[in-house]
Amino acid sequence: MKFSELNLPKNILNSLQRIGFTDLTPIQEATYPIILTGRDLCALAETGSGKTSACAIPLIQKVESGRKTIQGLVIVPTRELCIQYVDEIHKIALRTEVAVFAVYGGFDKSIQVTKLKHGVHILVATPGRLIDLMYDGVVDLTDVKCVVLDEADRLLDEGFLEGIEFILSCIRHQHQILMFSATMNQATKKLANDCLKNPEHISLVSQQATPKSIEHYFTYVDRIGKEKALLDYLRHEKINQAIIFCNARHMVDKLHKVLRKHFPDAEYIHAGRPQDKRSSIVRNFRAKNIRYLIATDVAGRGLDFSHISHIINWDFPPGEQYTHRTGRAGRMGRKGRALSFVTDRDIPALREALQVTKVTPHWLGPDPLVRSYHRPQRPTHQPRRPHRPYNHK
């Protein structure tokens, strides 16, 4: 289905054409009519499927631009996703009078307060900074028509549940809630049941949450040879851009020092870096001024980098993070490749990831799962030892 068939306002349609949007993605086609009706929605779709635009377009349509009040509220788990969300909405709303703004921690609050007092129609926020501004009396949610919870499972995993419940409890009038996620755990289902009223459920994730356009490679290494294996891979693999994921900040710092000796176009990002530096790195990575981005899971959710060809898991990801990390490549149907380094201690997490994602693993070298499966077993019945006569001497 094409956007031109939706009977969109001409200014919004012109903006969509300007940024190259002609056909709706499956998630956009499935959710658009539901969102317009005002019904609550719980939508599950693979990463990179167009979930941001799926709610951004009808959200803009719902705004009464003559009223300088917050009418749409989008809550996301990270600062980077907050900025990206605003950029996406701004591009679509460019030819309208809809004002979009983001509030998040690590940025001068006084500037955010000034902008909010000037008038904002759609507010995108991280939970912590939003609650701060609510306590300061700067944010007024009395005119909110629609609340979007994006990356809903991450909001819960990061311990934001109490904050989310508080924010929603402050919107006492009737409003619509849209929940989007790439994975749905039990906690997310509970939130959907507790917060949504008679929601429409849409799931476009059948057997596999990771995009089908990604090839999944794994290599079994020991910790001593891991660094050399990564350097060899980067030297010989044809890589456009890559994100290299680590599980902890100190590993990001350490790996960056190693890679910069060989690849000067490598940078790193994690929550310990100043927000202005993180934003600058994201912009430069999008502009292809950086080829290798070493990161924690701060870059593992929602961020859309159109030039990424490879995702590399230096540390094997915990739980459902495999889906979200590898989803940074292969977005919107583009081809991508994921490589995960596996050590002996990663075998349990590897089994879980393969079971949950249903991906087809391609091994570069030996497959440790096959090796352990065919490991020689002790005989069930041991042959009896020959009798040794007792020596009386």
JORA-V331690 format. One record per helix or strand of 2 or more residues. SS is the DSSP state (A for helix, B for strand). FROM is the first residue (numbers start at 0). LEN is the number of residues. If there is no record, write none. Layout:
SS/FROM/LEN  SS/FROM/LEN
//
This chain:
A/2/3  A/9/9  A/25/12  B/40/4  A/50/12  B/71/5  A/78/14  B/99/4  A/108/10  B/121/5  A/126/9  B/145/5  A/151/6  A/160/9  B/175/6  A/185/10  B/199/4  B/213/7  A/225/11  B/241/4  A/248/12  B/265/4  A/274/12  B/291/4  A/296/3  B/309/4  A/320/6  A/330/3  B/335/7  A/343/14  B/360/3  A/367/6
//
